[in-house]
Amino acid sequence: MNGILPLWKPKGMTSHDCVIRVRKLYKTKKVGHTGTLDPEVEGVLPICIGEATKIVPFLTDTQKTYSAEVRLGTATDTEDSHGQVIEEAPVLAPPTDEDIKNVLQSFKGIITQIPPMYSAVKVNGKKLYEYARANETVERPKREVTIYNIERQANSGENDDTNSFWFKVVCSKGTYVRTLCQDIGKELGYPAHMGDLVRLETASFVKETTVTFPAIEEAVKVNRQDQLLMPIVSGLSHFERYYVDEDTKERVLNGQKLLKPENIDSDPFVIMHHDQLLAIYQTHPEKPEQIKPVRVFRG
């Protein structure tokens, strides 16, 4: 069984918990997720099964869309609502819609972030959260990320608190939305943290086409769980496609090097035969006139 399960990850589970559960439901060990979500975060988490696990690195390295809540007035050591308060300030004059709009727009483009101490970023071979739990301080590496779009959202009906607001952001891999929320608060003049977070999109996978664990369990009961899987190529929609004939198809499936096509601009890219995904190829690092396989799909 090969394909991508467009899972809606529930709150309370780690991404690895989801992988373990999918392994049991689909009775296979060959399962991988495509981008860690914290346990308290819900949202789109494509799960690769079988041959689809070959594209995990390519699907992980894609832009994501989130809906996030900024809470003004308190900052925490984890930069979210689950940490210890480290700074407080009364929000005597809540920012106006125009203030928020202008500050959000100032974060659009390439920005520099310092990863939170409670994160899995490694420094000297050790994860930052390990330093944090040991009450050790360490210099955190700055990183550049891209904010493709960011805009204010209407507050949820459950929360009319004037000290909090929601925004939607489309960002590159490696963006810490917790840090973004904290930095937005700083620009508005207040300590802040992320109150809530939902991942709405990963590459071409969107909330509306996801499935939940209860739906998967119902499908398993009638042996239709395979019908919930999307084709592997759906996880490579951000790659350019190059179509080949029958003879070239066999060369591709055998992992042979080929002459680089003139009409391909992206690198890497996908090679197709009609609707069949054959491989992911890239320019040969030592022979730029050739292309070589990165992944070949024989399933």
Backbone torsions as a table, in degrees:
resi	resn	phi	psi	omega
1	MET	NA	119.9	-177.1
2	ASN	-126.9	135.5	177.0
3	GLY	159.4	-176.7	-178.1
4	ILE	-116.2	124.5	177.8
5	LEU	-91.8	112.8	-178.0
6	PRO	-81.4	79.7	-172.7
7	LEU	-79.0	141.3	167.2
8	TRP	-96.7	103.7	-176.9
9	LYS	-70.9	127.4	178.4
10	PRO	-82.4	162.0	173.6
11	LYS	-66.9	150.1	176.6
12	GLY	95.1	-5.7	178.5
13	MET	-120.7	142.4	171.4
14	THR	-80.4	166.0	176.9
15	SER	-62.3	-36.3	179.0
16	HIS	-68.1	-36.3	174.7
17	ASP	-57.1	-41.1	-179.3
18	CYS	-64.3	-41.1	178.7
19	VAL	-61.3	-45.3	-179.6
20	ILE	-60.3	-42.5	-178.9
21	ARG	-67.6	-39.6	178.7
22	VAL	-66.0	-38.5	177.5
23	ARG	-57.0	-42.5	-179.3
24	LYS	-69.4	-42.8	-177.3
25	LEU	-67.9	-37.8	-177.9
26	TYR	-97.8	-0.5	176.3
27	LYS	52.4	50.1	177.0
28	THR	-149.5	147.2	178.3
29	LYS	-88.8	-17.9	-174.0
30	LYS	-84.0	79.7	-176.2
31	VAL	-138.6	138.1	177.4
32	GLY	-148.1	145.4	177.6
33	HIS	-94.3	170.1	-169.3
34	THR	-121.8	34.0	178.2
35	GLY	142.9	115.3	-173.4
36	THR	-63.4	135.1	169.8
37	LEU	-117.9	134.1	177.8
38	ASP	-59.6	153.3	-177.6
39	PRO	-54.4	-37.0	-176.3
40	GLU	-82.8	0.0	-179.7
41	VAL	-101.7	137.4	175.4
42	GLU	-110.8	160.6	175.1
43	GLY	147.5	-168.8	-174.9
44	VAL	-68.2	121.8	178.1
45	LEU	-139.9	88.7	178.2
46	PRO	-61.1	132.4	178.8
47	ILE	-112.5	124.0	-178.6
48	CYS	-92.8	134.0	-177.1
49	ILE	-125.1	138.1	177.3
50	GLY	65.4	-131.4	-179.0
51	GLU	-59.9	-23.6	-179.4
52	ALA	-64.1	-21.1	179.1
53	THR	-62.6	-17.8	178.5
54	LYS	-66.7	-19.9	-176.8
55	ILE	-102.9	4.8	-177.9
56	VAL	-50.3	-48.8	-179.0
57	PRO	-62.4	-31.8	-177.8
58	PHE	-77.8	-29.0	178.6
59	LEU	-83.9	-29.6	176.6
60	THR	-66.6	-36.8	-176.3
61	ASP	-87.6	56.3	179.9
62	THR	-132.1	166.7	178.9
63	GLN	-75.1	151.4	-178.1
64	LYS	-124.8	156.7	176.0
65	THR	-122.7	129.2	-178.3
66	TYR	-127.0	156.0	166.7
67	SER	-115.7	124.4	-173.1
68	ALA	-132.6	151.9	177.8
69	GLU	-110.5	129.1	173.7
70	VAL	-99.6	129.5	174.6
71	ARG	-113.7	119.3	-177.6
72	LEU	-88.7	150.3	173.0
73	GLY	110.1	-23.1	178.1
74	THR	-140.3	140.6	172.6
75	ALA	-114.2	147.4	-179.7
76	THR	-124.3	163.6	-178.4
77	ASP	-70.9	-20.5	178.4
78	THR	-100.1	-5.3	-179.3
79	GLU	69.8	9.6	173.9
80	ASP	-131.0	-173.4	-174.0
81	SER	-80.1	0.5	-177.0
82	HIS	-100.0	0.6	-177.3
83	GLY	-98.6	-177.7	177.7
84	GLN	-86.1	137.2	178.9
85	VAL	-67.2	128.1	-179.7
86	ILE	-116.7	-11.3	178.3
87	GLU	-157.2	140.1	178.1
88	GLU	-136.8	149.6	174.6
89	ALA	-157.9	134.2	179.6
90	PRO	-67.2	138.1	178.4
91	VAL	-91.1	83.4	-174.8
92	LEU	-74.2	-31.8	-180.0
93	ALA	-131.1	88.6	-178.8
94	PRO	-54.0	140.6	-179.2
95	PRO	-63.5	147.8	178.2
96	THR	-78.4	167.2	176.5
97	ASP	-57.6	-38.4	-179.5
98	GLU	-67.0	-40.3	176.8
99	ASP	-58.6	-47.8	-177.7
100	ILE	-64.1	-44.6	-179.7
101	LYS	-58.6	-46.1	-177.9
102	ASN	-65.5	-40.9	179.8
103	VAL	-67.4	-42.8	179.0
104	LEU	-59.1	-44.3	-179.1
105	GLN	-64.6	-26.5	-180.0
106	SER	-69.8	-15.1	179.3
107	PHE	-93.8	-2.2	-178.8
108	LYS	-73.3	137.0	-179.2
109	GLY	110.1	-157.1	179.1
110	ILE	-84.1	124.1	179.8
111	ILE	-125.9	162.7	177.1
112	THR	-106.0	130.8	177.3
113	GLN	-120.8	150.1	168.7
114	ILE	-108.3	115.3	-176.5
115	PRO	-56.9	146.0	178.2
116	PRO	-65.4	152.5	178.2
117	MET	-60.9	-35.8	177.0
118	TYR	-88.7	74.5	177.8
119	SER	-149.0	169.6	-175.9
120	ALA	-92.7	7.6	177.3
121	VAL	-62.8	134.6	-177.5
122	LYS	-94.4	137.7	172.7
123	VAL	-129.8	120.6	-176.9
124	ASN	55.5	40.5	175.8
125	GLY	77.4	5.5	-177.6
126	LYS	-125.6	137.9	-177.8
127	LYS	-72.7	145.7	-176.5
128	LEU	-58.6	-37.7	-177.7
129	TYR	-67.4	-22.8	175.9
130	GLU	-69.9	-39.8	174.4
131	TYR	-63.0	-44.1	-176.4
132	ALA	-62.1	-43.0	-178.7
133	ARG	-67.9	-25.2	178.3
134	ALA	-92.0	8.5	-178.2
135	ASN	56.5	36.4	177.3
136	GLU	-106.3	142.4	177.1
137	THR	-102.9	147.7	-179.6
138	VAL	-150.8	148.2	178.6
139	GLU	-71.0	126.0	-177.4
140	ARG	-93.6	135.9	-178.1
141	PRO	-72.3	135.1	174.9
142	LYS	-75.9	149.8	178.0
143	ARG	-141.0	146.8	177.1
144	GLU	-95.5	132.5	175.5
145	VAL	-130.6	166.9	-177.6
146	THR	-117.1	129.3	173.0
147	ILE	-102.6	105.6	-176.2
148	TYR	-76.1	-37.2	177.9
149	ASN	-156.5	145.9	177.9
150	ILE	-151.7	132.0	-177.2
151	GLU	-151.9	153.2	179.8
152	ARG	-68.5	143.7	173.3
153	GLN	-118.9	158.1	176.1
154	ALA	-68.3	141.5	177.2
155	ASN	-64.9	147.6	176.9
156	SER	-64.7	149.9	-179.0
157	GLY	-61.7	-20.4	-179.1
158	GLU	-77.6	-16.0	-172.7
159	ASN	-136.5	102.5	178.2
160	ASP	-103.3	18.6	-179.5
161	ASP	-62.3	123.3	-179.4
162	THR	-72.1	-10.3	178.3
163	ASN	-89.4	5.3	178.8
164	SER	-137.0	154.6	176.4
165	PHE	-153.9	160.0	-178.5
166	TRP	-109.3	149.6	172.4
167	PHE	-140.8	158.2	176.8
168	LYS	-112.5	134.0	-177.2
169	VAL	-134.2	137.4	172.0
170	VAL	-109.0	119.7	-171.1
171	CYS	-140.4	167.1	-179.3
172	SER	-81.3	167.8	173.5
173	LYS	-56.0	142.7	175.9
174	GLY	89.4	-1.9	178.8
175	THR	-75.5	128.5	173.5
176	TYR	-94.5	108.5	-178.8
177	VAL	-69.5	-30.0	175.2
178	ARG	-57.8	-46.3	-179.9
179	THR	-67.0	-37.6	177.9
180	LEU	-60.5	-44.1	179.0
181	CYS	-61.7	-43.6	179.7
182	GLN	-63.2	-43.5	-178.5
183	ASP	-68.7	-35.2	176.2
184	ILE	-63.2	-42.5	177.3
185	GLY	-59.0	-43.6	179.3
186	LYS	-59.0	-42.6	179.9
187	GLU	-65.8	-26.7	177.7
188	LEU	-86.2	-4.7	175.0
189	GLY	96.1	14.7	-177.6
190	TYR	-137.0	150.6	167.7
191	PRO	-63.7	149.2	-175.8
192	ALA	-154.8	164.4	174.2
193	HIS	-149.1	168.8	177.9
194	MET	-84.5	123.0	179.8
195	GLY	-84.0	-42.2	-177.1
196	ASP	-151.8	159.3	-178.2
197	LEU	-151.7	136.6	176.4
198	VAL	-134.0	130.5	174.6
199	ARG	-90.3	119.1	-175.4
200	LEU	-92.7	-30.7	-176.3
201	GLU	-149.0	146.1	168.7
202	THR	-134.2	114.2	-175.6
203	ALA	53.4	-122.2	-177.7
204	SER	-92.6	1.8	-178.3
205	PHE	-89.9	125.5	-175.0
206	VAL	-123.4	160.7	-176.8
207	LYS	-52.8	-41.8	-172.7
208	GLU	-64.2	-21.6	-176.8
209	THR	-109.0	12.9	179.9
210	THR	-84.0	166.3	176.2
211	VAL	-125.7	151.4	-179.0
212	THR	-100.3	165.2	177.8
213	PHE	-61.0	-41.3	176.1
214	PRO	-57.8	-38.4	179.5
215	ALA	-67.5	-38.2	178.6
216	ILE	-65.2	-43.5	-179.6
217	GLU	-62.0	-37.9	177.0
218	GLU	-65.9	-39.8	179.7
219	ALA	-65.6	-37.4	179.3
220	VAL	-62.5	-37.3	-178.8
221	LYS	-59.7	-30.9	-178.8
222	VAL	-110.8	16.7	176.3
223	ASN	57.5	42.0	178.9
224	ARG	-120.4	19.1	-177.7
225	GLN	-62.6	-28.0	179.5
226	ASP	-66.7	-23.8	-179.9
227	GLN	-72.3	-12.7	178.5
228	LEU	-85.4	-10.9	-176.9
229	LEU	-82.8	140.7	174.7
230	MET	-97.8	151.7	-178.6
231	PRO	-62.2	152.1	-177.9
232	ILE	-56.3	-38.6	-176.4
233	VAL	-62.7	-22.3	179.5
234	SER	-66.1	-20.7	177.1
235	GLY	-87.2	1.4	-178.8
236	LEU	-121.6	26.0	-177.1
237	SER	-65.3	-18.8	179.4
238	HIS	-84.5	0.8	177.5
239	PHE	-103.1	146.2	174.6
240	GLU	-70.3	150.1	-178.5
241	ARG	-111.5	141.4	176.7
242	TYR	-128.4	123.5	-175.4
243	TYR	-98.3	138.0	-177.8
244	VAL	-124.3	163.7	178.6
245	ASP	-85.4	-178.4	-175.3
246	GLU	-62.0	-43.1	-178.9
247	ASP	-63.6	-44.2	179.9
248	THR	-68.5	-31.4	177.3
249	LYS	-54.8	-46.9	-179.0
250	GLU	-64.0	-37.5	178.3
251	ARG	-65.6	-39.6	179.2
252	VAL	-65.5	-46.3	-179.1
253	LEU	-64.7	-22.6	176.5
254	ASN	-89.6	3.5	175.3
255	GLY	73.4	26.8	-177.8
256	GLN	-80.6	153.2	173.1
257	LYS	-75.9	150.8	-179.3
258	LEU	-133.3	163.1	172.0
259	LEU	-70.1	142.2	-177.0
260	LYS	-70.8	127.7	177.9
261	PRO	-64.8	148.4	-178.4
262	GLU	-77.4	-25.5	-172.3
263	ASN	-100.9	23.1	177.3
264	ILE	-112.6	124.7	-178.2
265	ASP	-104.0	-28.9	-176.1
266	SER	-85.3	162.3	-179.5
267	ASP	-156.7	113.7	4.6
268	PRO	-77.7	179.7	178.0
269	PHE	-148.0	169.9	-175.4
270	VAL	-101.6	139.1	173.8
271	ILE	-107.5	129.1	-175.8
272	MET	-123.4	153.1	167.3
273	HIS	-125.5	105.7	-170.5
274	HIS	56.8	-119.5	-179.8
275	ASP	-97.2	4.9	-176.7
276	GLN	-91.6	125.6	174.7
277	LEU	-77.1	123.0	-178.7
278	LEU	-101.3	-45.7	-172.8
279	ALA	-169.3	167.5	167.2
280	ILE	-110.6	125.8	-179.7
281	TYR	-118.0	159.8	174.5
282	GLN	-143.9	164.7	177.3
283	THR	-63.6	135.4	178.8
284	HIS	-63.7	127.7	-175.2
285	PRO	-63.8	-24.5	-178.2
286	GLU	-109.3	-15.6	-179.8
287	LYS	-131.6	84.8	-173.2
288	PRO	-60.8	-14.9	177.7
289	GLU	-83.5	-3.8	-179.3
290	GLN	-117.9	162.6	172.6
291	ILE	-123.9	151.1	-178.7
292	LYS	-132.7	154.1	-178.2
293	PRO	-74.9	141.9	172.8
294	VAL	-103.4	-42.1	174.5
295	ARG	-141.2	139.7	175.0
296	VAL	-120.9	136.9	-176.8
297	PHE	-112.9	112.2	-177.7
298	ARG	-106.9	-1.9	-177.2
299	GLY	-79.5	NA	NA
